[in-house]
Amino acid sequence: MDAHWELVETEPFDSERLRGWEGLFTQGSGYLHVRGSLEEHLSDAPQNLTYLRRPANVTAEQFPSLKAKWGTFIPGIYGEHPLMGKEMANLPAFLEIAPAIDGERLDVSHSAILSQRRALNLQTAVLTRTLRWRTQSGKMVEVGFERFASAARPHLFVQRMTVRCDAPAHLSVRAGINSDVRTSGFDHLARVDFARIAPDQIRCDAALDTGDEVHLATWASLAGASWTFHDTGRAAHLEAFIPCEAEQVIVFEKRTAVTASADSQRLDPTALLMLDRRYEALLAEHAQIWQQRWQRTDVLIEGDAESQLYLRLALYHLMRAHPGDSRFAIDPKAAAGDAYRGLYFWDTEMYLLPFFLYTDPERGRMLTDFRIRTLEGARRNAAAYGYRGARYPWEGDADGVEQCPNWQYRDHEVHVTADVVYGLAHYARATDSPEYLTQQAADVLRETAVYWLERVDWRPGDPYPSLLGVMGPDEYTPISHNNAYTNRLVAFALDQAALVSPEPLKSRCLAVARGLPIVRRADGLVMQCEEFERLAVLDFDALWLDRSQPFAAQVAQERLYRSRCLKQADVLLLMMLFPDEFSDQEVRQAWDYYLPYTTHDSSLSPGVHAIIALRLGLLDQAWAFWQRSLAIDRDGGAAEGIHIAAQGMNWQIAVCGFGGMRTAMQSEHLRLTPRLPAHWARLAFPVIWKRQPAYIDIRPEQVTIENRSDRTLTAQVYDDRRAIPAGESAHFSAPR
C-alpha cells in the first residue's frame, strides 16, 4: 500500500491516545457512522458513565476522561437532553468480536501484545488491524481484523477476523450488540429488546426518548461453530467454541444491518442481512464506489508526503460524512462524536459546501436543498423571537429548529441566516444555475429578507440602518454593533432577495443593503465592530501560560467578552470571501492589526489565515497555518470527533490558496494564481467549473488545464486568459 494512502497507528497501545485514534478511524456510509473502537473492547472502559452535561463554551469544555468512547450514529436520530436540547443519539454498539484462547480473552490493556498495527486505507475506506499476542500459557497467536461501512449498501457494516495459533488450542468467539451506552453522559434509550432470530443471528429493537426508533440485526459466521445466545438486558451476544490446530487459520465473519425510523422507507434489517454475496464481493462493490469518489476529488501533492496523506484524510472524512440525502447536512464532528450533538451550523455553507460544489455538485445541491427544505423551521425560529420572516438556527436539527442552549450564540450569532443565502447563491453560480435562486430558493431569499428588515435598527441621529447586538464569526466579542462581516453578508442577502421580490419589498431590501455600514477607522482600517477599540487590551503572555491549550480554557468567559481578543478570523474572513472589495494594502493593514489579538481557539481560524497569508505573499506564515490546520485532528485532536469544517478548509487552502483558484463567487471564468510552496514539485486536482469538468496540473514552471467537457472552457492563469476547446489542454507558463 502506498504510504500516501494509509493512515497507520503502529506504536504500542496507549490508552491516552485511544480516543483520538477512534475519531480518526471513524468509518461511515453517509447513512451510518461508527467510531474506530477496538473490536474486542476493553474490560476496564465501561460506556455507561452517566453525568449531566451543561451548556458551556465548547472550546473550553472539559469532557470526562474516558479511556475509550464507542460511537454509532445515524444523522437525524435524536435524543432529548434535559438541558442541551436535541442531540444525535449514540446508538447500540455492534462492533464486538472478542476472541479467547483456552479461556483467556484478548484485551490489549492487559494481554501480552508483542506487536500491533492498525491502518485505515483511505483509498478503499477499509480499516485493518493485526496483532501478535502471547497467551499466559506461552502460545503465540496472530489476530487480524478487517471492516468497512458499505458504500454500496449504506445500512450494512461488514467485519472479518482471522486467528492463527502456533499450537493446538480451544478458540472461543463472542459477537454481540451492546446498548448500555450514553450520549453526552445521558441515556436516551427508553426501551431495548433483544431476540435470537436464527441460530447465528441477533436482533435489537430500541426506542429513544424522542420516539425515534432504531433496529439492528447481526449475523455471525464461523465454520463448524455451534452458537449459544446470551441476553443480559442491555446487551446480547452469540458465543461459539471450536478447536483449532497448530497454524490453522480460522476465519470469522460478522455483518450488521441498521435501520431507523428516519429512513425514507421502512426497511427490515434482518432482510438486509440475507445477502447471497461473499465477503470479497461485498468488499469489491464497496471499493469500486470509493474509487469513483477519489477520481472526482483527489488532490495530488508531489514533494510533501505528510501534506499529501493528511489532505487525503480530510477528503476521506468529507466524503464519508456526506449523508447523501437532502434531509440532512454534515454536523461539525462529522458523526464521529457527540460533542456538537449532531446539529448543523454555518460550517455547512462557508467551510464544507465549496469542496462539494467543485467536485460533486449533486451532493453540493443536497446541502443547499437542505436549507430550502428547513425553511419552515426557520420561520418558527423567527416567530419565537417575535419577528416575521425566517431566521436560520445557530445549531439546527434536521427540521431547522434552533437547539442551541447557550443564549449568547443562539440569540446573537445571527449571521448564519445570511450565510445560508450566500451558500444558495454560491451553488447557483458554481453550477451556472441562476434559476435555482429565482425558483427553488426564492422563498428563502424573501423570507430571510423580511426577517432582516425587522431585525435592523435606525438609531436616532443616524441616517443609516444598523445591526445591533450581534456576534460575528469571532465568538469572543459578543453583542457588538455593526459587525463588518455580518453587515456585508446581510447586505449580500438583501441584494439577492431584491432579485426575486416585488415592490415595495425590493426597494426596502436595496435601501437597507446600501445603507448597512462597514465601519472604518480614520486611517482606513476595517473595524470588526464599532466598539472594538474601546475593549480592554490583554496581556496574553501573563494570562495564556499553556499555549498547548485554548486561551478560553485559561481565562474566564467574562474576561473574554470585555477584551480585545478574537477566537478566529472575522474581518479577514470577510476579506477572503470578497477579495476584490479590499486592496492588498487594506488586507495587510487588517492582518497586522488583528493577528496579534487572535487566539485561533477555533479550528476554523488557521485555514482562513493561510489563504490570506498567501494573498499577501507571506509564504512562511501561510505554511505555518497550513501545517496547523492539517494537524488539528492529529495527536488526539479527534478524540471527540473530526473537525470537519477545518478539513473542508484544508481542501480550500490547497485548491484556492496554493492552487490560487477563485470561486464562482469571485470570478465569472476559471481563474488561478498559483502559489506553490518551494518544495512542492506538483499540485494537481480535478474541478467542475460551471458544469464543465477540468483537470488542473500545477508545477513550478507551468500550469496545464485539461478541458474534460464537451464545450469550450474559458480559463485564466495569472494574467493569461484563453479559450480551451473541448477535450483539449492548454499550457500556461509561470511568470518569472
N, C-alpha and C positions, 0 to 999 in steps of 0.2 A: 504494500500500500504506500502510495506517495505520501510522504510526511506532511505535505501541504494540504492534505485532505483528512487528516486523522488527528483528533484531539485525544491525547493519551494521558492517563494517570498511571505512573509506574512506581511512584515512591511507596514505601511500606504504609500500611493502613494507619491513618491519622484521624482520630475521632474529631479533632478540632477543625479539620478541613472537609469532613464528610458532607455536610450540608451544602457547602459551596459546589462540590462536585455533583451532588444531586441536582442542583439547579442547572448547571452547565450541561449535564447529560439528560435533561428532560427531552422526552420524545412525544410526538403528537401527530395526529392525523388531521388537525383542524377541528374536528368534532371532539376528539378525546385526547387528553393530555395527561402524561404520567411522569412524575419526577423520577430522577435516576437513582432510586434507592436500591439497596442490595437485595438480591432475591431471597436469601435465607433469613434476612433481618438480624437484628442484634438482640440478645436476650436482655440486655440492660438499657434498652431505649424504648420504653413504653410510649405509645402515641395518644394516650388518653389524658394527658395533662390538662386540667381544667383551670381556667383563670378568666377574669373579667377584663377584657381589653377595653381601654377608654380612649375617647377621641384625643388625638395629640398630633404634633408636628411629626410626620412620618420620618423625616430626615433625621430627627434626633431620637426617635422612639427606640426603646430598648426591648427587644423580643426575648422571651425565655431561651436560655441556653440549652437547647435540645441537642442530643448527640446526632440524631437522625430525624428527618421530617418527611414522612410519606405525603404524597400528594396525588390525588386522582381528581381531575377537574373536567367538567363539561360546561362550556360557556352557556349562560342562560339558566343554569340550575342553581337556585339561590336558597340560602337560609336567611332567617331573620334574626339579627343580633339585637339584644336588648338595648344597647347604646349606640351601635355603629350603623344600624340600618341594614339594608340588604347586603349580602355578600355571597360570592360564588362559593358554594359549599364544597368542602373536602369530602369526597365520596369514598365508599368502601374500597380498601386497598386489595389488589388481586395479584400482586407480583409473586407472592410466596412460592418458592421452590426450595425446600430445605432438605438437603441430603444428610444422611448419617451413615457412618461406617462402624459396624459392630456396636451399635447403640450410641456412639459418640457423634453428637450433632455438630455440623460445621457452624462456627461462629467466629468471624475474623477478629473480634475483640478479645477472644480467649483461646482460640485454637492456635497451634503452631503453624503459621503460614510462612513458608520459605520464600515464596515469590508471588506477586500478584500484578496483573496488568489489566486495566480497563481502557477501552478505546471506543470513541464514537466516530464511526465512518460518516463524515459529513456528506459524502457523495451519495451514499445509499440510505442514510438515516438509520443505520443498524448499530446497536450497542453490543459490544462483545466484552467478555471478561474471562480471563484464565488465571488459575492459581494452583500452586503446589502446596499440599497440606500433609504434614506428618502427624499421624494419629498418636495417641498416648501409648499405643502398643507398638509403635515404630513403623507402621505401614505408610508407604508413600502413595498419596492419592493426587491425581490430576483432575481438576474440575474445570469445565468450560461452560459458559453461559452465552446465549445469543438471543436478542429480542428486537422487535420492531412494532411500531404502531402502523398498521397497514394503510398506505396512502390509497390503495385501490379499494379497500373495504373499510371505510372510516370508523366503523363500530368495532373493528376486530383488532385485538392485540395478540401477538404471536411470540411464544418463547420456546427455547430449546436448551436442554442441559446434557452434557456428556460427562461421564465419570469413568475413570480408569484407575485401578488399584494394582500395585506391584505384587500383591499376594492375594490368595483367596480370602473373601470377606463376605459379610452379610450387609447388603445395602438396603437402606430404607429411604423412601422419598415422601415428603409431606408437601401437599399443594393445596392452597386454600384461598379464602376470602375473609378479610378482617374488617369489620365495620366499627370497631372501637377506636374511632379517630375523632379529632376535633378540628374546628376551623377557628382561627384566632382564639383558641382556648375554649371554644363553645361547642356543645354537642347539638347539632342541628337535626340528627336523625331521630324522628319521633317514633318510628316503627321499623323493625328489621325482621325479616323472616327468611330462614334458610330451608332448603329442601334438597334431598338427593333425587334427581330426576332420571338418573340412569346409573348403572354401576360405576361409571367413570365420569359422572357429571354432577356439578353442584349448581343450584340456582339461588340467587339472593335478590329479594324484593325489598326495597326500602322506601319509606316516605319521609319527607323532610317537614320541618315546622311551618313551611310556607304552603304545603300541599303538593309541591313538586315531588315527582317520583323518579326513581332510578332502578333499573333492572339489570342484573349481571348473570351470566351463565359461564361456567368454566368447565373445560373438558381436559382430562389428563390422559396421557398415553404412554405406557411403559410395557414393552413386550413381556409376556409371561407373568404380569402382575395381577394380583387379586386385591382390590381396594376395600378398605374399611372407611366408614364415614363417621365423623365426629362433629357434633354441634354443641357449642358452648354458650349459645345465646347471641352474643355479639360477633362471633367468629365461627367458621366451619371449615373443615378441611378433609381431604381424602389422604389416606396413607397406605403405602404398599411396601412389602418386604420381599426382596429377591436375593438369591445367592449370586455372586459374581466370581468368575475365575480370574486367576492372575493375568494381568494385561488385557482383560476383556473390556471392550468399550461399550458401556451401557448408554443408550440414548433415551432421553425422556423429553416429551413434548407437552406443551400446555397452550391452550387457546382460550381466550376470554372475549366474550362479546358483551357490549354495554349499550343499553338504550335508555331513553329518558322521556319524561312527559313533554319536554320541549321539542321533541322531534317533530318534523313537519308531517310525518306519517307514523302510525303506530307500527312498531317492529317488535318481533319476538326474538329476544337474544338467544333462546335455545335453537330456534330455526337458523339463526345466523351461524351457529357452530357446525351445522350439518353440511359441511363442505366436502365434496369429493375431490379435494385438492391436497397434494402432498406439500410438505413444508417448503421444498425447493421451488415449487410452482408459486406458492404464495409470496415467497421472497422475491422471485423473479418479476412478478407483476408489480410489486411494490417498488422495487429498484428501478424499473423502467419509468415509472411516473417521476421519480426523483431525478432520473437522468434528463427527462424532458424539462423539468423545472430548472435545472442547472444550465441547460442550453440557453434559456431565456435570461438568466440572471448573473452568471458567474463573472466576477471581476478578476482579471488576471494581473498579478503583480510579479515582475521578474526582478530579482536582485534584493529581495527582502522576504525571507521565508516566514518570519514571525508575523509581519503585517499580512501576508497572504493567508496564513492559517486563521488568524483571528478575524479578518474580514469575512472569510468564508463561514466562520462560526456565526457571525452576525447575520449573514444571508440565510443560513440554515434556520435560525430561530425565527426570522421574519417569515419565511415560507411555511415553517411548521405552525406558527401561531395564527395564521390567517384562517378564519373559521370556514371560508368557502361558502358563506351564507350571509345574505344582506340583513338578516335578522339580528346579527351580532357584529361586534367590532373586535379590536385587539386590546386587551387590558394592559396596563403598564408593566405587569410582571409576566406577560406572555403566557398566562395559565401555567406558570411554573412555580407558583407560590401564592399565598393568600394575603400578603402584606397590603396590597391595594384593593383587595376584596373583589377582584374580577370585574371592576367597574370601568367606565370609559371616560377618558379625559380629552383635552385638546391635543394630546400626543397624536391622536389619530390623524388630524389634518396637517399639523405642522412638521411632524417628525417621521411618521410612518407612510403617509399617503404617497410622497414623491417616489419612493422605491417602487411601489406597485404601479404608479401611473406610467413610468418609463420602462418597465419590464413586463408587466402583466396588467394592461389597462382594464381587462374584465374584472379582475379582482380589486383593482382600484375603484371601479364603479360600485362594487359591493359595499365598500366603506362609505362612499358618499350617499349611496341609496339608503344606507342605514340611518343617516341623519334625516333624510326625507321621510323615511318610514316612521321615525320617532317624533315627528312634528307635534302630534297630539300631546305627547309627554312634555314637550317644550311649552306648549300652551298652558298646560297645567302648572308648570313651574312659574310662568309669568303671573298667572292668576293668583297663585299663592302669595306673591309679593304685592298684589294689588294693581298689576299692570294688564293692559290689553296686549295682544300680540303673542310672541313666542320667545322664550328665554331658555337656551340650552343649558343643561346641567354641568356643574363643575365635575361632579362624579355621578355619572348616569348609569342606570340599569338598562336592561335590554328594551325597555319601553321609553327610555329617555327621561325618566323621572329622577329628580335630584335625590341623591342618597348621601351627600357629604354631611358628616356630623359636626364638622368644625365651622363655626359661624363665619369666621373671617374669610375663608376661601369660598364657602357656599354663598355668602351674601355679596361679596365684593369682587371676586375674580371673574367679572362678567365678560371679559374679552373673549371667552370661549364662544359666545354667541356670534361674534364677528369672525372668529377663526373658522367656524363651520361654513360661513358663506365664502370665505377665502378658499376653503377646500373644494366647495362646489364649483367655484369659478376655475380653480386650477384643473379640475377634471375636464371641464368644458373646453378649456384652451389646450390642454395637453392632448386631447383626443380630437381636436377640431370639431367640436360638437356644440355650437352656440345654442342649438335648440334645447339642449339639456337645461340651460338656465331659464329660457323663456317658456318651457313646457313643464318638465318634471320637477324642477326646483323652484318654480315661480312662487308658489305659496310660501315656501321657506323664506325667500327673499322679502316678500311683502310683510309677512307676519313678524319677522325679526325686526324689520324697519319700524313697524308700529311700536314695538317694544322700545327701540332706541329713541324714538321721538317723544315717548313719555319719560324715558329714563334721563334725558338731558335736562340740565338746569340753566336758567337765564338769571344770572346774578345781577342784583341792582347795580347799575352803572356800567356793566359790561355790554358792549354791542354784539357780543358773540356768545354762542352756546358753550356750555362746559359739561364735562363728565366728572362729577364729584364723587368722592368716597369710593374709589375703585382700587383694586390691587392689580398691578400689571404682572408680567411674567416673573418679575422679581418679587418673591413672596415674603421678603423681609422688610418691604416698605408698604404697609397696608393702609387702606383708607386714604389714599392720596388723591390729588386733584389734577385733572388734565394730564394723565399719564400719556406720554408721547406714543408709545406702542398702541395702547388701547384706542386713543383718538384716531390714529391713522387707520387702524383696522376697521373701526366703526365707520369712518368716512368712506372707506372702500366698500363696505357692506351696503351703505346707503346709496352709493353710486350704482351698485348692481341692482338694488331694489328699484331705483328710478327707471331702469330699462324695462321693467315689467309692470309698472304701476300707472294707473290712470291719474289724472288731476283730481283733487289738489295734492294727493299723496306724493306724486312725482316731484312737484315743486318744493314741498316741505323737505323731502329727502335731500334734494340737491342743495337747498339753503343750509341745512344743518351740516351736510358733508363739507361744504365750502367754508363754514364758519368754525368748525372744531379746530382749536389751535394746536400747533406743535410749538411748545414753549422753548424759547432760546435765551441764553444769557447774552449780555451786551456784546461779548466777543464772538457770538455765533454758535457757541456750544449748545447742542440739542440737550435740553434738560429732561431727565427721566420723568419728572413731575414738577409742579410749581414750587413745592416746598423742599425739594431735595437738599438744597444748600443751607436750609435752616435746621437740618437734623444734626445731631451730635456727631463729632468725629471720634472714632475709637482708636485705642492703642492696641492694634492687633497682636503685636509681639507680647504684650503683657497679658492679654486675655486668651490667646489661642496657643496654649502651651504644647498641645499634642496635635501636630499638623496631619497626623495619620487619621484623625477623627474629624467629623464635621464640626465647623465652628459653632453651629447651633446646639451641638451636644455639650458645649463647654460654657455657654453663656445663657442667661435666661431669655426667654422669648420677649419679655418686657424690654430688655436692653436692645434686642434686635430691632424691635418696632420703633424705637425712637432714635436710631443711629443711622449713619451713612454706611450701610453695608448691604451688598447685593448677594442674593442666593445664586443668581445666574444672570446670563445676558438679558438685557432688557432693551435699551436703546440700540445696542449692537445687533440684536435680533431683528429689530425694525430695519436697520440698515442692510442686513443680509437679505431680507425679503424684498426690499425696494431699493436695489443698489443704485439705480440711475437717478434717484431723487436726492442723493447726497454725494458731494465731491469727495475725492480721496483725502483732501485736507480736512473736511468735516468728519470723515470716518476716523482719521488718525487722531484728531482732537478728542473725539469721544473715547477712542481706545485708551489714550494716555490718561484721560480723566477717570474713567470708570474701572479700569482694570485693577488699580490698587485697592479699590473698595470691594472687589468681587471675591467671594469665598469659594465659589464653584461647589457649594454643598449639593447642588442639583446635578444629576447625571446628564442633564440636558445642556449644561453650560460649556464643557470643553469643545464640543463639536462646533458650536456657533463661533467660538473664539478661533478655532482652527481655520475656518473658512474666511473670517475677517482678516486674520493674520496673513493668509495667502494673498488676499486682495491687496494688502498694504506692502507686500514683499518682505514680511517679517518671517523668513523661512525657518529660522531656528525656533521661534516661538510657535509657529504653525506645527512643526514637527513634534514639539513637546506636548501640545494639546492633542494631536493625533494619537500619540502614544498613550496619553492619559485616557482618552476616550476608548481606545481599544482595550485598555486594562480594567475598565470599570467592573466587569463581571469575573475577572480572574482573581486568583488568590483569595477566594472566599466571598467575593462580591456578589455572587449569585445565590448565596445561602437562602435568601427569602424570595428568590425568583430572578428571572432575567430582566435587566433594564432595557426593555425592548425599544423604547424611544431613542436611547443612546445608540443602540445597534442600527436603527434607521438612520441616525445621523452619521454613523460610520460609512454607510453607503454614500450619503451626501458629501462627506469630506472627500472620499475617494473620487467620485464622479464629478461633483460640482466644485470641489475645492482643487485637488491635484489635477483632475481632468479639466477643470475650468468650464464645465458645461453650464450655460444659462438655462433656467427653467422656462417653460412656456409662459409663465407669468412675467418673465423678464425679457423675452425675445420672441419675435414672430417666426424666426427661422432657427435651425440648429446652429448654435454658435458656441465656440470653445476658445478658451485662452488657457492652455495647459501650463501647469507649474509643477513639474515633477521634482521630487527630492533628488539630490545629486547622485545617490547610489541606486536609484531605480533605473533599470535598463528598459523597462516597458510597463505600460499600463494599458489594458485593453478591456473593453466591455461592450455588450450589446445594449441598444436602447431602441425604444419605439417612439418616434417623434411624430406626433400628429398622424397616427395610424400608419406610419412608414417605418418599418424595421431597418435598422442600420447597425453596422459594427464599427466601432471606433478603436483604432490602434495607435497609441501614442508612444513615441520613442524620443529620446533627447534631440535627435536631429530632424525628425519627420513625423507628421501625423497623417494617417491614412483613414479615410472614411469610405466604407463599403456600403453602397445603397442596395439593400436587400429587398426593396419594394418594387412594385410594378409601374412606378411613375417617377418623374424627376424629383430629386431632393435638393433643396437649396441649403447649403451649409457654408459656414464661415469659420475659419480658423485664424486667430489673431485678426489681421485686417484684410485677409484674403477671402473674398466671398465668391462662391461658384455654384453653378447648377450641375448636379451629378446625375447623369442619365440612369434610368432603371437598370439594375443589375451590374452597374459599373462601379469602379473605385476611383477616388481622387487622392492625390498625394500633395500634402502641404508642407513646405519647408519651414522649420522653426527659425525665427529671427535670431540673428547673432546677438 
